[in-house]
Amino acid sequence: MRVTCPFCGERDRREFTVQGDATALARPDRDAGAEAWDAFLHLRDNPAGRLREMWYHDPCGAWLVVDRDTVTHAVHGAIPAREAAR
């Protein structure tokens, strides 16, 4: 699989570390019970299809939001995470 880093160009997938879903997760309050924290830390949806994921590009140190299909593994684009947050 090839991923285009906005800073380095097209690179091999092995240069990246996938960090998971790029959508915002609702963090529990500090005093929330153990059940709420367990759900936050361990329970995630695992949808099939197109989604946005946080990836770290090891050589240049950039955080990216990658638009990827989890069924076909096709990469539809990548942008710097700071641009996705706007």
PyMOL commands that set and color helices and strands:
alter all, ss='L'
color gray80, all
select helices_A, chain A and resi 13-15+34-42+81-84
alter helices_A, ss='H'
color red, helices_A
select strands_A, chain A and resi 2-5+9-12+16-21+50-57+62-69+75-80
alter strands_A, ss='S'
color yellow, strands_A
deselect
rebuild
show_as cartoon
